[in-house]
Structures are given as structure tokens and as C-alpha cells.
Amino acid sequence: MDRKNLEGPPRSTSIYSVLQAREAERRPIRVGVVGAGATGRAIALQLGTPVPGIRLAGIANRTPKHAERAFREAGIGTWEAAETAGKAEASIAKGVPVIADDPGVLTRCNAIDLIVEVTGTVDFGASVALDAIAHAKPVVLVNAELDSLNGPILKSKADAAGVVLTHTDGDEPGVAMTLFRYVQSVGLRPVAAGNIKGMVDYYRTPDTQREFAAKHDQDVRKVTSFADATKLSMETTVLANATGFGVARRGMCGPACGYVRDLAKLLPAEAMLGGGIVDYSVGAAPHTGAFVVVHEDNPYKKTQLAYYKLGDGPFYVFYTPFHLPHIQLPSTIARAVIHRDPTVAPLAGPSCEVVTVAKQPLKAGQRLDGVGGFCSYGLIENRAAARSGNALPIAMSDDCVLLRDIAKDEVVRFSDVKLPPSRLRDELWAEQQKRWPVGATIDARQGHRSPDLATAE
């Protein structure tokens, strides 16, 4: 008798099918979320729906009442406090999610399958990621601050431990990378990718953004970083590190246009064909989401693409008209656990960095206030140019004390500041520089794109 007929048809390995099977078998992917700010609560809300085959098993937050709020808003009315990983495991085994003020309770808990790190911090976020990796747990970073600074070295540590570390779908880097991989899979050549932005103003501060932040129940410094190009630069750095692309110039070109497909004519062709770039549009419909530009010069293929209303070429713009971090996150969770497939992760060492630029004239002795503050904004720069100019990454700038006056719009260098003592981010940064010294292939490929910082100001 044919053994295949006895066994039945092969089981589908599609994400949806596997999640449905996990749901039916009552063995969902159990997720621990670290961070219960606005984004963390939105993620809890989505996972608490619940998503088939995925369950929110625990939230860690230094202020437990915020985690309680996240559960309540997600429609989860029962939870237990857990002081140890063992206590958390016992509660989760009963089907009861947990709250902890120590993220180690979740990263070390055998009943947690994956950690979502959504604190927006650098040192604390790095410690969470490292502890999860040490305990063989995949990590989803919803943390562009950390990923843009230390992502490559964290990814290498995850690789060594045999676990997945990934940024998330729903954030623009993940939306762009999902589209990027799709166009590659159908035989198209991507040469640019990036964000669709509504506005950018380098000089926004917490004062200018306070009303907007309060209206939308958001952290004012986070909202400031959205407006002043810092978060944009961090997100495109995450994307650059995942694609190997660079930038055509410090801060990108950011053309204003009415429709995102206008980018086919507005982005610099030489830079796109010279190794690929990340960039962004301003004010372009559909006003949100991410894009990928592909290049095609075959005349017969160009005729077909024109017929399907993608333009005359040779550059063609594909785009996704939404980015929904809380809704799209489950896709990244499932891919990481089921297929060990990161949504977006560094190829190797850094391709780009986010350098610190003064928002206003700064004085010697002044203490920098970091991302989303009053002192500085962050701009993406090719790594070779950033290192040749000794530029200070903005994610390392907070609490640095200036040693000299800095002019408005001047790049701040390591030699201009005294760093705070004993920070994890600095140790990881040093390890990352040692692992991938300047002059590696990825830097050489970008060498023509951006002038040396020392001569570019």
C-alpha cells in the first residue's frame, strides 16, 4: 500500500496554517513584552485580541501599573505578579499571564518563547536583548534607537547563540524590507528604499511638540524625534544595515513631491546605481508607509511595466501605503519562531550611522540631552564618512558634556565631548568597531557617496 496515502497530504508550513494548527493544538507562541509605554500598550492590545496561535504571556515594566493598564486595555482581566522566572512559569502554565518589574523574569522563563523589546532605551534595551539571547530566546526589537546603534553586534551575538534577532514589520524598516525581499523574489533589482514622511523639521523641540504628544498620549521626546528627522534617520539606518545600501548625502535627499512614484525621477540615479541608497519622500501620497525603487533597462520589460502603469522607467517605485507596528508585529513573531526568519536584520557590520548635529548654538560645559531633546538632532550618514570625521552617534550623545562651543548645524565629534562612565552601549559600540573596522567592503562601496565630515560642513 502506498505509504503516502496513509499519511495524508503534507502539512502546510505557511505562517497562517502553522498558527492555525498551533491554536487548534493549544500550543501558541508565548510572548513576553518588555515595555508598557504607548507602543507597548498597542502591541499588548493586538496580541490580546488574541492573534491565532500567539498569546501575550507576560509584560515587564519598571512601573507595574503601566503593565496593568496594558492588560486592561487589551481586555485581559486576570494576571498575576511574578518575582521569579519560576513563578512566571507556573502562572503561564495555568493560562494566566504575568506582570514583572524585572525583565529577567521573562527573559529567563521557560514558558516564554520570544521577547519583544519595546522600551525605546539603549542601555536597558541592550541588557534585555542580551539576557534573552543568553537564554536562547528570539528577540524582536521595536527599538530603532538601539538597533541603529548596536544592531550589528547584537545580531552577531544572536547568531552565535543560534537565535533570531530582528526588527519588526510594521515599523518602516520592516515594511520596506518585506517589500524589498518581495521584489527581489520576483527577479527585480532594488536600488533604493525608504520612508514616506509627512514632514521633517530639524529644529522641533519638546516645547513645540508638547501639545501634539499630550493629544495622542505619546511621550513628548519620542514625538520630537519623529519630527526632527532623528527617528527617520534611525529607521533608515536599520534599513541600510539590512540591505547594504548607503545614502547619497548626509541626511538623505528627501525630495518633496505629490505622489511617491515621483521618486523615480527625483532620487539621484548615479547613487542608486552605484550600490543603492536609503532615502525618504516628504508630503507624498499615500502619506505613510514605505517604498522600494527598482531599476530595469530591458526595453521589452520596460514596455510591459509601462503597460501595467508603473511608468516609463528605467526606475520604478513600489510602495506599501501603511505602517502599523502593533498590527504587523505578529507576522514578525511568527516568522522568527516558526521559520527562524528575521524580518529585518543587519547583513553584517554597519552600513550607516546616525550622527549628532546641533539644533542650536551649544556652549562648552553644556550637557547634551540626547534623542528628542533641545540640543541636537540625528542625521543618517555613510559609515565610512561618519568614522573618518569621528562623529558622535546621537544614541550615545545623552549626558555627554561638551568640551568646546558647537555651532548650530555642526556635527558633534567624540573629541568634542566627555562621555559618561560605564555604559553598556559604549562597550557594545567599541566591540562593534573592533569586529568591523572601517575600510571593510561595505565602507569601500560607499566611499564615493558622501564627503568626509571634516570637509563637508
C-alpha positions as CSV (number, residue, x, y, z in Angstrom):
1,M,0.0,0.0,0.0
2,D,1.2,3.5,-0.8
3,R,2.6,5.0,2.4
4,K,1.8,8.5,1.2
5,N,-1.9,7.7,1.0
6,L,-1.8,6.6,4.7
7,E,-0.1,9.6,5.9
8,G,-2.3,12.1,4.0
9,P,-1.3,15.3,2.3
10,P,1.8,17.1,3.6
11,R,1.2,19.6,6.3
12,S,1.4,23.3,5.2
13,T,4.3,25.3,6.5
14,S,2.7,28.7,5.7
15,I,2.7,31.1,8.6
16,Y,-1.1,31.3,8.7
17,S,-1.5,27.5,8.6
18,V,1.1,26.8,11.3
19,L,-0.5,29.5,13.5
20,Q,-4.0,27.9,13.0
21,A,-2.6,24.5,13.9
22,R,-0.9,25.9,17.0
23,E,-4.2,27.4,18.0
24,A,-6.1,24.2,17.5
25,E,-3.4,22.2,19.4
26,R,-3.4,24.8,22.2
27,R,0.3,25.4,22.0
28,P,0.5,29.1,21.0
29,I,3.7,31.1,20.7
30,R,4.1,32.6,24.2
31,V,5.3,36.2,24.0
32,G,6.9,38.3,26.7
33,V,6.8,42.1,26.1
34,V,9.3,44.4,27.8
35,G,8.0,47.9,28.0
36,A,4.5,49.3,28.5
37,G,4.6,52.7,27.0
38,A,2.3,53.8,24.2
39,T,3.7,51.4,21.7
40,G,4.0,48.5,24.2
41,R,0.3,49.0,25.1
42,A,-0.7,49.0,21.4
43,I,1.2,45.7,21.0
44,A,-0.5,44.2,24.0
45,L,-3.9,45.3,22.6
46,Q,-3.2,43.5,19.3
47,L,-1.8,40.3,20.9
48,G,-4.7,40.3,23.4
49,T,-7.3,40.1,20.7
50,P,-5.9,37.3,20.6
51,V,-4.0,36.6,17.4
52,P,-4.5,32.9,16.5
53,G,-1.5,30.8,17.5
54,I,0.1,33.6,19.6
55,R,-0.5,34.7,23.2
56,L,0.7,37.5,25.3
57,A,2.1,35.7,28.3
58,G,3.8,38.5,30.2
59,I,4.7,42.1,30.4
60,A,7.7,43.5,32.2
61,N,7.8,47.2,33.1
62,R,9.6,49.0,35.9
63,T,6.3,50.7,36.8
64,P,3.8,47.7,37.2
65,K,0.7,49.9,37.0
66,H,1.5,50.7,33.3
67,A,1.7,46.9,32.6
68,E,-1.7,46.5,34.4
69,R,-3.1,49.3,32.2
70,A,-1.8,47.4,29.1
71,F,-3.6,44.2,30.1
72,R,-6.8,46.0,30.9
73,E,-6.8,47.9,27.6
74,A,-6.2,44.5,25.9
75,G,-9.3,43.1,27.5
76,I,-7.2,40.8,29.7
77,G,-8.8,40.9,33.2
78,T,-6.7,38.4,35.1
79,W,-3.0,38.4,35.7
80,E,-0.5,37.6,38.4
81,A,2.6,39.3,39.6
82,A,5.8,37.3,39.3
83,E,9.0,38.0,41.1
84,T,10.9,35.0,39.7
85,A,11.1,33.1,36.4
86,G,9.8,30.0,38.2
87,K,6.7,31.8,39.5
88,A,6.1,33.2,36.0
89,E,6.4,29.7,34.5
90,A,3.8,28.3,37.0
91,S,1.3,31.1,36.3
92,I,1.7,30.8,32.5
93,A,1.2,27.0,32.7
94,K,-2.2,27.7,34.2
95,G,-3.0,30.1,31.4
96,V,-2.6,33.2,33.5
97,P,-0.3,35.9,32.1
98,V,2.2,37.7,34.4
99,I,3.4,41.1,35.3
100,A,7.0,41.7,36.4
101,D,9.1,44.8,37.2
102,D,12.3,42.9,36.3
103,P,12.6,41.9,32.6
104,G,14.8,38.9,33.7
105,V,11.6,37.2,35.0
106,L,10.5,37.0,31.3
107,T,13.9,36.5,29.6
108,R,14.7,33.6,31.9
109,C,11.3,32.0,32.0
110,N,11.0,28.6,30.2
111,A,7.3,29.3,29.4
112,I,8.2,32.4,27.3
113,D,9.1,31.6,23.6
114,L,10.0,35.1,22.4
115,I,10.8,38.5,23.8
116,V,9.5,41.8,22.3
117,E,11.8,44.6,23.4
118,V,9.9,47.9,23.2
119,T,11.4,50.2,25.8
120,G,12.9,52.8,23.4
121,T,16.0,52.8,25.7
122,V,19.6,51.9,24.6
123,D,21.4,50.5,27.7
124,F,18.4,48.9,29.3
125,G,17.1,47.6,26.0
126,A,20.5,46.1,25.2
127,S,20.7,44.4,28.5
128,V,17.2,42.9,27.9
129,A,18.2,41.7,24.4
130,L,21.5,40.2,25.7
131,D,19.8,38.3,28.5
132,A,17.1,36.9,26.2
133,I,19.8,35.8,23.7
134,A,21.8,34.2,26.6
135,H,18.7,32.2,27.5
136,A,18.1,31.1,23.9
137,K,15.1,33.3,23.2
138,P,14.4,35.1,19.9
139,V,14.2,38.8,20.2
140,V,12.1,41.3,18.3
141,L,13.4,44.9,18.6
142,V,10.8,47.6,18.4
143,N,13.6,49.9,19.2
144,A,15.3,51.9,16.4
145,E,17.4,53.8,19.0
146,L,19.2,50.6,20.0
147,D,19.1,48.8,16.6
148,S,20.6,51.7,14.7
149,L,23.5,51.9,17.2
150,N,24.3,48.4,18.3
151,G,22.2,46.2,16.0
152,P,25.1,44.6,14.1
153,I,26.9,43.4,17.2
154,L,23.7,42.2,18.9
155,K,22.8,40.3,15.7
156,S,26.3,38.6,15.7
157,K,25.7,37.5,19.3
158,A,22.2,36.2,18.4
159,D,23.8,34.3,15.5
160,A,26.4,32.7,17.8
161,A,23.6,31.6,20.2
162,G,21.5,30.2,17.4
163,V,18.5,32.5,17.9
164,V,16.8,35.2,15.8
165,L,17.2,38.9,16.4
166,T,15.1,41.1,14.2
167,H,13.5,44.5,13.9
168,T,9.7,44.4,13.3
169,D,7.3,44.5,10.5
170,G,5.0,47.5,10.9
171,D,7.8,49.9,11.6
172,E,9.0,51.4,8.4
173,P,12.3,49.4,8.2
174,G,10.3,46.2,8.4
175,V,7.6,47.4,5.9
176,A,10.3,48.4,3.4
177,M,12.3,45.2,3.9
178,T,9.3,43.0,3.4
179,L,8.6,44.8,0.1
180,F,12.4,44.7,-0.7
181,R,12.5,41.0,-0.3
182,Y,9.4,40.5,-2.4
183,V,10.7,42.5,-5.4
184,Q,13.9,40.5,-5.2
185,S,12.0,37.3,-5.1
186,V,10.3,38.1,-8.5
187,G,13.6,38.9,-10.2
188,L,13.5,42.7,-9.9
189,R,16.6,44.7,-8.8
190,P,16.0,47.1,-5.9
191,V,18.3,50.2,-5.9
192,A,16.6,52.4,-3.3
193,A,14.2,52.0,-0.3
194,G,12.9,54.2,2.4
195,N,10.1,56.0,4.3
196,I,7.1,58.1,3.2
197,K,7.1,61.1,5.5
198,G,4.6,63.9,6.1
199,M,7.1,66.5,7.4
200,V,10.6,67.0,8.7
201,D,11.8,70.0,10.7
202,Y,15.3,69.6,12.3
203,Y,14.6,72.3,14.9
204,R,11.5,70.9,16.6
205,T,11.8,70.6,20.3
206,P,9.8,69.1,23.2
207,D,8.3,72.6,23.6
208,T,6.9,72.7,20.1
209,Q,5.7,69.1,20.3
210,R,4.2,69.0,23.8
211,E,0.6,69.7,22.7
212,F,0.7,67.1,20.0
213,A,2.2,64.5,22.4
214,A,-0.5,65.1,25.0
215,K,-3.3,64.9,22.5
216,H,-2.1,61.5,21.3
217,D,-1.0,60.1,24.7
218,Q,2.6,59.9,23.5
219,D,6.0,60.6,25.1
220,V,7.0,64.2,24.1
221,R,10.6,63.3,23.4
222,K,9.6,60.4,21.2
223,V,7.3,62.7,19.3
224,T,10.1,65.3,18.9
225,S,12.4,62.6,17.5
226,F,9.7,61.8,14.9
227,A,9.5,65.4,13.7
228,D,13.2,66.4,13.8
229,A,14.5,63.6,11.5
230,T,16.2,61.6,14.2
231,K,13.8,58.7,14.2
232,L,13.7,58.8,10.5
233,S,17.4,58.6,10.3
234,M,17.5,55.7,12.8
235,E,14.9,53.8,10.9
236,T,16.6,54.3,7.6
237,T,19.9,53.2,9.2
238,V,18.3,50.0,10.3
239,L,17.2,49.5,6.7
240,A,20.6,50.4,5.3
241,N,22.3,47.9,7.6
242,A,19.8,45.2,6.4
243,T,20.3,46.0,2.7
244,G,23.9,47.1,2.5
245,F,22.7,50.4,1.0
246,G,24.1,53.8,1.9
247,V,23.0,57.4,1.5
248,A,23.6,59.8,-1.4
249,R,24.4,62.5,1.1
250,R,24.3,63.1,4.9
251,G,20.6,63.3,5.9
252,M,19.4,61.9,2.6
253,C,17.8,63.8,-0.2
254,G,14.2,63.8,1.0
255,P,12.5,65.2,-2.1
256,A,9.1,66.8,-1.7
257,C,6.6,65.5,-4.1
258,G,2.9,64.9,-4.6
259,Y,3.0,61.1,-5.2
260,V,5.5,58.6,-4.0
261,R,6.1,57.3,-7.5
262,D,7.5,60.7,-8.4
263,L,10.6,59.5,-6.7
264,A,11.5,57.5,-9.8
265,K,12.5,60.9,-11.3
266,L,13.7,62.7,-8.2
267,L,16.2,60.4,-6.5
268,P,19.8,60.6,-7.8
269,A,20.3,57.9,-10.4
270,E,24.0,57.7,-10.1
271,A,23.8,56.9,-6.3
272,M,21.0,54.4,-6.8
273,L,23.0,52.5,-9.5
274,G,26.3,52.9,-7.5
275,G,25.3,50.5,-4.8
276,G,21.8,51.5,-3.7
277,I,20.5,54.1,-1.3
278,V,18.0,54.6,1.5
279,D,16.0,57.9,1.4
280,Y,12.6,59.3,2.0
281,S,9.9,61.5,0.5
282,V,8.1,64.5,2.0
283,G,4.4,65.1,1.6
284,A,3.9,62.4,-0.9
285,A,0.6,60.5,-1.2
286,P,-0.2,58.0,0.3
287,H,1.5,60.0,3.1
288,T,2.6,56.9,5.1
289,G,4.3,53.6,4.6
290,A,7.5,52.7,2.8
291,F,8.8,52.3,-0.8
292,V,11.3,50.4,-2.9
293,V,12.7,51.7,-6.2
294,V,13.8,49.1,-8.7
295,H,15.8,49.5,-11.9
296,E,15.0,47.9,-15.2
297,D,16.6,48.8,-18.6
298,N,15.5,45.9,-20.7
299,P,13.3,47.5,-23.4
300,Y,10.8,44.7,-23.6
301,K,10.3,44.6,-19.8
302,K,10.0,48.4,-19.8
303,T,7.2,48.1,-22.3
304,Q,5.4,45.6,-20.0
305,L,5.9,47.8,-16.9
306,A,4.5,50.8,-18.7
307,Y,1.5,48.8,-19.8
308,Y,0.8,48.0,-16.2
309,K,1.0,51.7,-15.4
310,L,4.3,51.7,-13.4
311,G,5.8,54.5,-15.6
312,D,8.4,54.7,-18.4
313,G,11.4,53.7,-16.3
314,P,14.2,52.9,-16.0
315,F,13.3,53.4,-12.3
316,Y,10.0,52.1,-10.9
317,V,8.6,52.7,-7.5
318,F,6.7,50.0,-5.5
319,Y,5.2,51.0,-2.2
320,T,3.2,49.9,0.8
321,P,0.6,52.5,1.8
322,F,0.6,51.8,5.6
323,H,2.8,51.0,8.5
324,L,1.0,49.6,11.6
325,P,3.6,48.4,14.1
326,H,1.1,46.8,16.6
327,I,-0.9,45.0,13.9
328,Q,2.0,43.8,11.7
329,L,4.2,42.7,14.7
330,P,2.6,39.2,14.9
331,S,3.9,38.4,11.4
332,T,7.5,39.1,12.7
333,I,6.9,37.0,15.8
334,A,5.6,34.1,13.8
335,R,8.4,34.2,11.2
336,A,11.0,34.3,13.9
337,V,9.7,31.3,15.8
338,I,8.3,29.2,13.0
339,H,10.8,29.7,10.2
340,R,13.7,31.3,12.1
341,D,13.4,34.1,9.6
342,P,14.2,37.7,10.6
343,T,12.0,40.4,9.1
344,V,14.9,42.9,9.0
345,A,18.3,42.4,10.5
346,P,21.9,43.6,9.7
347,L,23.7,41.9,6.9
348,A,27.0,42.2,8.7
349,G,28.7,45.3,10.1
350,P,27.2,48.9,10.0
351,S,26.4,50.4,6.6
352,C,25.3,53.7,8.0
353,E,25.2,55.6,11.4
354,V,23.2,58.4,12.9
355,V,25.4,61.3,13.7
356,T,24.7,64.1,16.3
357,V,24.0,67.6,14.8
358,A,23.5,70.7,16.9
359,K,19.9,72.2,16.9
360,Q,21.1,75.5,18.3
361,P,24.5,77.0,19.2
362,L,25.8,74.9,22.1
363,K,28.3,76.0,24.8
364,A,31.3,74.3,26.4
365,G,30.2,72.6,29.6
366,Q,26.7,72.1,28.4
367,R,25.3,68.6,28.9
368,L,23.6,67.1,25.8
369,D,20.1,65.8,26.3
370,G,20.0,63.0,23.6
371,V,17.3,61.8,21.2
372,G,14.2,64.0,21.0
373,G,15.7,66.8,23.1
374,F,16.5,70.5,22.8
375,C,20.2,70.2,21.9
376,S,20.6,68.1,18.8
377,Y,19.0,66.1,16.0
378,G,20.3,63.0,14.3
379,L,21.2,62.6,10.6
380,I,22.0,59.4,8.8
381,E,25.5,59.2,7.3
382,N,27.5,56.6,5.5
383,R,29.6,54.8,8.0
384,A,32.9,55.5,6.3
385,A,32.3,59.2,6.3
386,A,31.0,59.2,9.9
387,R,34.1,57.4,11.2
388,S,36.5,59.4,9.2
389,G,35.1,62.5,10.9
390,N,34.9,60.9,14.3
391,A,31.2,61.7,14.5
392,L,29.4,61.1,17.8
393,P,26.3,58.8,17.2
394,I,23.2,60.5,18.6
395,A,22.2,57.4,20.6
396,M,25.4,57.9,22.5
397,S,25.0,61.7,23.0
398,D,22.8,61.9,26.1
399,D,24.7,63.1,29.2
400,C,27.8,63.8,27.2
401,V,29.4,67.1,28.3
402,L,30.7,69.5,25.7
403,L,34.4,70.4,25.7
404,R,34.0,73.3,23.3
405,D,31.4,75.5,21.7
406,I,29.4,74.0,18.8
407,A,27.7,76.0,16.1
408,K,24.2,75.4,15.0
409,D,24.0,72.5,12.4
410,E,27.6,71.5,13.2
411,V,28.3,67.8,13.7
412,V,29.4,66.9,17.2
413,R,32.5,64.7,17.3
414,F,33.8,62.3,20.0
415,S,36.7,64.7,20.6
416,D,34.1,67.5,21.4
417,V,32.7,65.7,24.4
418,K,33.4,63.9,27.6
419,L,31.4,60.6,27.7
420,P,29.6,59.4,30.8
421,P,31.3,56.5,32.6
422,S,30.4,52.8,32.3
423,R,27.6,52.5,29.8
424,L,26.7,49.2,28.1
425,R,26.1,50.9,24.8
426,D,29.7,52.2,24.7
427,E,31.1,48.7,25.4
428,L,28.9,47.3,22.6
429,W,29.9,50.1,20.3
430,A,33.6,49.5,20.9
431,E,33.1,45.8,20.3
432,Q,31.2,46.5,17.1
433,Q,34.0,48.8,15.8
434,K,36.6,46.2,16.5
435,R,34.6,43.5,14.9
436,W,34.0,45.5,11.7
437,P,36.9,48.0,11.3
438,V,36.4,50.9,8.9
439,G,37.7,50.0,5.5
440,A,35.7,46.8,5.1
441,T,34.0,46.1,1.8
442,I,30.7,47.8,2.8
443,D,32.5,51.0,3.6
444,A,34.6,51.0,0.4
445,R,31.5,50.5,-1.7
446,Q,30.1,53.7,-0.2
447,G,33.2,55.8,-0.3
448,H,32.2,57.9,-3.3
449,R,28.8,58.8,-2.0
450,S,29.4,61.2,0.8
451,P,32.2,63.7,1.5
452,D,34.4,63.4,4.6
453,L,32.7,65.0,7.6
454,A,35.8,67.1,8.1
455,T,35.3,68.9,4.8
456,A,31.5,68.7,4.5
457,E,30.5,71.4,7.0
